[in-house]
């Protein structure tokens, strides 16, 4: 009887130790899971902020790229107007001579 009680106690200590390790591991996994959830939320917020910033930069870039085209169009319009005016003046001067 004494041997079986001793074996029983050793078995229970072994089971209790494994159970304690398992509980500790579960607690550690739970805390890591909570940290991962927080990190995923933070990454989501960072992505939203990054998308907004990228959108703003895209709009600014479009404005900067279209600005020289506007100036070039004005320049060409001015040249066409000047040529038209010169040709008209030349034709009128030829007609009046």
C-alpha positions as CSV (number, residue, x, y, z in Angstrom):
1,X,0.0,0.0,0.0
2,X,2.8,2.4,0.9
3,X,4.4,1.9,-2.5
4,X,1.1,2.5,-4.4
5,X,0.5,5.7,-2.3
6,X,4.0,6.9,-3.1
7,X,3.5,6.2,-6.8
8,X,0.2,7.9,-6.7
9,X,1.8,11.0,-5.0
10,X,4.6,11.1,-7.6
11,X,2.1,10.7,-10.4
12,X,0.0,13.6,-9.0
13,X,3.1,15.8,-8.5
14,X,4.1,15.1,-12.1
15,X,0.5,15.8,-13.4
16,X,0.3,19.0,-11.2
17,X,3.7,20.2,-12.6
18,X,2.6,19.6,-16.2
19,X,-0.7,21.3,-15.5
20,X,1.1,24.3,-14.0
21,X,3.4,24.5,-17.1
22,X,0.4,24.2,-19.4
23,X,-1.4,27.0,-17.5
24,X,1.7,29.2,-17.7
25,X,2.0,28.6,-21.4
26,X,-1.6,29.3,-22.0
27,X,-1.4,32.6,-20.1
28,X,1.7,33.5,-22.1
29,X,0.0,32.7,-25.4
30,X,-3.0,34.8,-24.4
31,X,-0.8,37.8,-23.6
32,X,1.0,37.4,-26.9
33,X,-2.3,37.2,-28.7
34,X,-3.5,40.4,-27.1
35,X,-0.2,42.1,-28.1
36,X,-0.7,40.8,-31.7
37,X,-4.2,42.2,-31.8
38,X,-3.0,45.6,-30.6
39,X,-0.2,45.6,-33.3
40,X,-2.7,44.6,-36.0
41,X,-5.0,47.5,-35.0
42,X,-2.0,49.9,-35.1
43,X,-0.9,48.6,-38.5
44,X,-4.4,49.1,-39.8
45,X,-4.4,52.7,-38.6
46,X,-1.0,53.3,-40.1
47,X,-2.2,51.9,-43.4
48,X,-5.2,54.3,-43.4
49,X,-2.9,57.2,-42.6
50,X,-0.5,56.1,-45.3
51,X,-3.3,55.9,-47.9
52,X,-4.6,59.4,-47.0
53,X,-1.1,60.8,-47.3
54,X,-0.5,59.0,-50.6
55,X,-3.8,60.4,-51.9
56,X,-2.7,64.0,-50.9
57,X,0.7,63.5,-52.6
58,X,-1.0,62.3,-55.7
59,X,-3.2,65.4,-55.9
60,X,-0.3,67.7,-55.3
61,X,1.8,65.8,-58.0
62,X,-1.1,66.1,-60.5
63,X,-1.3,69.9,-59.8
64,X,2.5,70.3,-60.2
65,X,2.6,68.2,-63.4
66,X,-0.3,70.1,-65.0
67,X,1.1,73.6,-64.2
68,X,3.8,73.6,-67.0
69,X,1.2,72.4,-69.5
70,X,-1.1,75.3,-68.7
71,X,1.8,77.8,-69.1
72,X,2.8,76.1,-72.4
73,X,-0.8,76.3,-73.7
74,X,-0.9,80.0,-72.8
75,X,2.4,80.6,-74.6
76,X,1.2,78.8,-77.7
77,X,-2.1,80.8,-77.6
78,X,-0.1,84.0,-77.4
79,X,2.1,83.1,-80.3
80,X,-0.9,82.1,-82.4
81,X,-2.7,85.4,-81.5
82,X,0.5,87.4,-82.4
83,X,0.9,85.6,-85.7
84,X,-2.8,86.0,-86.5
85,X,-2.6,89.7,-85.6
86,X,0.6,90.2,-87.7
87,X,-0.9,88.4,-90.7
88,X,-4.1,90.4,-90.4
89,X,-2.1,93.6,-90.2
90,X,0.0,92.6,-93.2
91,X,-3.1,91.8,-95.2
92,X,-4.8,95.1,-94.3
93,X,-1.6,97.0,-95.2
94,X,-1.4,95.2,-98.6
95,X,-5.1,95.9,-99.3
96,X,-4.8,99.6,-98.4
97,X,-1.7,100.1,-100.6
